[in-house]
Amino acid sequence: MSRQPTLKQLKYLCAVAEHQHFGQAAKACHVSQSTLSASIVELEDALSASLVERNNRSVLLTALGNDVVTRSRAILTDVNDVVALCEASREPFQGTIRMGVIPTVAPFVLPTMLKAMRAEHPACKFFVREDLSNALVNALQIGELDVLLLALPFPAEHTDTLALFEDPFYLAALASSPLMTGATLKTQDLHGAEMLLLEEGHCLRDHALEACKLRAGDINMPYQATSLTTIVQMVANGIGTTLLPKMATDAGITEGTDLQLRSFNESDVGRQIGLMWRKKTPRKQEFNLLGAFIQSCLSEEG
């Protein structure tokens, strides 16, 4: 007769499925590889089933193992929600909030927000993970994160979102750029322009193209980069132009360069910043308050 698996065993199995490597999975779970491997063997013995195929080069899950992982992730998320339910019964901002933030928002919002949170709600513990939107959404859905601060819209099942503020795009270029002349700047003026954007996978790239009604083929992209800071320096050295969000320009990302900024003569050229959480979370009220707190912090700073 099969024995009941433990939550720890299911957590280790999910880590193996995510990393496809025992060593990396053990590191992610903060245990030794031997401990993790032994737990997986104990899980297979408890269930009287083979879940993982092992060889010298890789770790693969069996078909049954994949099914068990899918159900295990749902179980672990529900367990996290039980903990969250108890935390939600207390006053807001008294427990732990695990927040995911995208790289093109984190450096411009977190310093102000976290400083204010420490001052006004010292009992609240924030753990922040900075990553691309897709990875953060995956972590949210399997219960590793509680709430995300990212650019919307972003496709994600079984989630709710709260829009916080608009973040317009500015064109950044040297004064010698043809796009810096003329009475007005419209998105159609960007067709055929040499423009630097972030690498694929960064939602800022997608939102910038969408906001300007552009496809990748409509512009010439000689280079791509992994950070806005790198792009700014490249454009400042005469390589094309770029689009920068207002929050980055307000933070002085172009200071020390000869770049000029120009706004568009259209009202919807920008992205929307907001929060995202799982529909089933019992902390919805707290996350709505968090959204209002972020808005208040940024309005006071402005």
C-alpha positions in Angstrom: 0.0 0.0 0.0 1.4 3.4 -0.9 2.4 5.8 1.8 1.6 9.5 1.9 4.3 11.7 0.3 5.5 14.7 2.3 5.4 18.3 1.1 9.2 18.4 1.2 9.4 15.5 -1.1 7.0 17.1 -3.5 8.9 20.3 -3.4 12.2 18.5 -4.2 10.5 16.7 -7.1 9.2 20.0 -8.5 12.7 21.5 -8.2 14.2 18.6 -10.2 11.5 19.0 -12.9 12.3 22.8 -13.1 16.1 22.5 -13.2 16.5 19.1 -14.9 19.6 18.7 -12.7 20.0 17.3 -9.2 22.8 19.6 -8.2 21.0 22.8 -9.4 17.7 21.6 -7.8 19.5 21.0 -4.5 21.1 24.4 -4.6 17.7 26.0 -5.3 16.2 24.1 -2.3 19.2 25.0 0.0 20.0 21.3 0.7 22.8 19.0 -0.3 22.5 16.9 -3.5 22.6 13.7 -1.5 19.7 14.9 0.7 17.6 15.8 -2.3 18.4 12.6 -4.2 17.5 10.5 -1.1 14.2 12.3 -0.7 13.3 11.6 -4.4 14.1 7.9 -3.9 11.9 7.9 -0.7 9.1 9.5 -2.6 9.3 6.9 -5.3 9.3 4.2 -2.7 6.4 5.8 -0.9 4.3 5.9 -4.1 5.7 2.6 -5.5 6.3 4.4 -8.8 9.2 5.5 -11.0 9.1 9.3 -11.4 12.6 10.2 -12.5 14.9 8.7 -15.1 18.6 9.1 -14.3 21.6 8.8 -16.5 25.1 10.2 -16.6 24.2 13.3 -18.7 20.7 14.3 -17.7 17.6 13.9 -15.5 14.3 13.3 -17.2 10.9 12.8 -15.7 8.8 9.8 -16.6 5.3 10.4 -18.0 3.9 9.6 -14.6 6.5 11.9 -13.0 5.3 14.8 -15.1 1.7 14.2 -14.1 2.8 14.1 -10.4 4.8 17.3 -10.8 1.7 19.1 -12.2 -0.4 18.0 -9.3 2.3 18.7 -6.8 2.7 22.3 -7.9 -1.0 22.8 -7.4 -0.8 21.3 -3.9 2.2 23.4 -2.9 0.5 26.5 -4.2 -2.6 25.7 -2.1 -0.4 25.1 0.9 1.1 28.5 0.4 -2.3 30.0 0.2 -3.2 28.4 3.5 -0.3 30.2 5.1 -1.3 33.4 3.2 -4.9 33.0 4.6 -3.6 33.1 8.1 -1.4 36.1 7.3 -4.3 37.9 5.7 -6.3 37.5 8.9 -3.8 39.9 10.6 -3.3 43.6 10.0 -1.9 44.4 6.5 1.8 44.6 6.1 2.6 42.5 9.2 3.9 39.4 7.5 6.1 38.5 4.6 5.6 39.6 1.0 7.5 37.8 -1.8 7.5 40.2 -4.7 8.7 39.7 -8.3 9.7 42.8 -10.2 10.9 43.2 -13.8 14.3 44.8 -14.4 13.0 47.8 -16.2 10.9 48.8 -13.2 12.9 47.6 -10.2 15.6 50.2 -9.9 13.2 53.1 -10.5 10.5 52.1 -8.0 11.9 49.8 -5.4 14.3 52.2 -3.6 11.6 54.7 -2.8 8.9 52.1 -2.1 11.1 49.9 0.2 12.4 52.9 2.2 8.8 54.1 2.8 7.7 50.6 3.7 10.5 50.2 6.3 9.6 53.5 7.8 5.8 53.1 7.9 5.4 49.3 8.3 8.6 48.0 9.9 7.0 44.6 10.7 6.6 43.8 7.0 9.4 41.7 5.5 9.9 42.1 1.7 11.7 39.5 -0.3 12.3 40.7 -3.9 13.1 38.7 -7.0 14.1 40.6 -10.2 13.6 38.7 -13.4 11.9 38.8 -16.8 8.1 38.7 -16.8 7.7 35.2 -18.1 9.9 33.7 -15.3 8.1 35.8 -12.7 4.6 34.7 -13.8 5.7 31.1 -13.7 7.0 31.6 -10.1 3.8 33.3 -9.1 1.6 30.5 -10.5 3.5 27.8 -8.6 3.4 29.7 -5.4 7.1 30.9 -5.1 6.0 34.5 -5.3 3.0 36.3 -3.8 2.7 39.4 -6.1 4.3 40.9 -9.1 5.1 44.5 -10.1 5.4 44.5 -13.9 4.2 46.1 -17.2 0.7 45.3 -18.3 -0.8 43.7 -20.1 1.0 40.4 -19.8 -0.7 37.0 -20.6 -1.2 34.9 -17.5 -4.0 32.5 -16.5 -5.8 32.5 -13.2 -4.5 35.9 -12.2 -5.9 39.3 -11.3 -4.2 42.6 -12.0 -4.3 46.2 -10.7 -3.2 49.0 -12.9 -1.2 51.6 -11.0 0.0 54.3 -13.4 1.0 55.1 -17.0 4.6 55.2 -18.0 5.0 57.2 -21.3 7.9 56.5 -23.7 10.3 59.2 -24.8 12.5 59.1 -27.9 16.2 59.4 -26.8 18.8 60.5 -29.4 21.6 62.9 -30.1 20.7 66.4 -31.3 22.0 65.4 -34.8 19.4 62.8 -35.3 16.8 63.6 -38.0 14.1 62.5 -35.5 15.0 65.4 -33.3 13.9 68.0 -35.9 10.5 68.9 -37.1 7.5 70.4 -35.3 6.1 67.2 -33.9 7.1 63.6 -33.4 4.7 60.8 -34.4 5.2 57.0 -34.1 5.0 56.7 -37.9 8.2 58.8 -38.0 10.1 55.8 -36.6 9.6 53.6 -39.6 13.0 52.7 -41.1 14.9 54.3 -38.2 18.0 52.8 -36.6 16.8 51.9 -33.1 18.3 50.0 -30.2 16.0 47.9 -28.0 16.3 45.3 -25.3 16.8 41.7 -26.2 13.8 39.5 -26.9 12.2 38.3 -23.6 12.1 41.8 -22.1 8.5 43.0 -22.1 9.7 46.6 -22.4 10.8 45.7 -25.9 7.3 44.3 -26.8 5.4 47.1 -25.2 7.6 49.8 -26.9 7.0 48.2 -30.3 3.3 47.8 -29.6 2.9 51.4 -28.2 4.5 52.8 -31.4 2.5 50.5 -33.6 5.7 48.9 -34.9 6.8 45.5 -35.9 10.5 44.4 -35.5 10.8 44.6 -39.3 9.7 48.2 -39.4 12.9 49.4 -37.8 16.6 48.7 -38.2 18.1 47.2 -35.0 21.9 47.0 -35.4 22.3 45.9 -31.8 20.3 44.7 -28.8 21.2 44.9 -25.1 20.2 43.4 -21.8 19.8 46.7 -19.9 18.6 50.2 -20.4 21.9 51.6 -19.1 23.8 49.8 -21.8 21.4 51.1 -24.5 21.7 54.7 -23.2 25.5 54.6 -23.5 25.4 53.1 -27.0 23.0 55.7 -28.3 25.0 58.4 -26.5 28.0 57.2 -28.6 26.1 57.7 -31.9 24.6 54.3 -32.4 21.0 54.9 -33.4 18.1 56.0 -31.2 16.0 54.3 -28.5 12.8 54.5 -26.5 13.0 55.1 -22.8 10.2 54.9 -20.2 9.5 58.1 -18.2 10.4 56.4 -14.9 13.9 55.8 -16.2 14.3 59.4 -17.5 12.9 60.8 -14.2 15.6 58.8 -12.4 18.3 60.5 -14.5 19.3 57.6 -16.6 20.6 60.0 -19.4 22.5 62.3 -17.0 26.1 62.7 -18.0 25.3 62.2 -21.7 24.5 64.4 -24.6 21.2 62.6 -25.3 18.0 64.7 -25.8 14.5 63.5 -25.0 11.5 64.0 -27.1 7.9 63.2 -26.4 5.4 61.9 -29.0 2.5 64.0 -30.3 0.2 61.1 -29.4 -1.4 60.2 -26.1 -1.1 56.5 -25.9 2.7 55.9 -26.5 3.6 54.2 -23.2 3.2 51.2 -21.0 1.0 50.6 -18.0 2.6 49.5 -14.7 0.6 47.4 -12.2 0.4 44.5 -9.8 -0.5 40.9 -10.5 -1.5 38.1 -8.1 -3.2 34.7 -8.2 -7.0 34.8 -8.3 -7.1 32.4 -5.4 -4.9 34.3 -3.0 -6.6 35.4 0.2 -4.4 38.5 0.3 -6.2 40.4 -2.4 -7.1 43.2 0.0 -3.5 43.6 1.2 -2.2 43.7 -2.4 -4.8 46.4 -3.3 -3.4 48.4 -0.3 0.1 47.7 -1.5 -0.9 49.2 -4.9 -2.2 52.3 -3.2 1.0 52.5 -1.1 3.2 52.4 -4.2 1.1 55.1 -5.9 1.4 57.3 -2.8 5.2 56.8 -2.6 5.7 57.7 -6.2 3.4 60.7 -6.1 5.2 62.1 -3.1 8.5 61.6 -4.8 7.3 63.4 -7.9 
